[in-house]
């Protein structure tokens, strides 16, 4: 699984017409639920999109263009967590180039 409860995550890989890709969401403090498409996470705050084609949700509810659709759960496969590396991770900020030297002017 990509995420853990209470993670911040970026939505990826959903159809572009939904305009949800790259939105940042907060996951609720609940374990993922199992769905036929894989694990899904409850979102702390639902996200909305405007339907631009006729479609159905997971429960078979039919939506028409212009309908505002609420998304309360998101598949783990469509989430990329945003989290720190942890307190025990070394700082490698300057590992890719030499540290600049302090030059002192002698006059």
Number of C-alpha atoms within 10 A of each C-alpha: 11 13 22 17 15 18 19 20 23 17 20 17 11 16 9 9 12 14 13 18 16 14 12 17 21 19 25 18 14 13 15 21 13 11 10 6 9 12 18 22 24 21 22 17 13 15 16 14 15 16 17 14 13 11 12 11 11 7 6 8 8 11 17 14 11 12 14 13 16 12 15 15 19 20 20 22 17 15 25 18 19 14 10 7 8 7 7 6 8 8 8 7 7 9 8 7 7 7 8 7 6 6 6 6 5 4 3
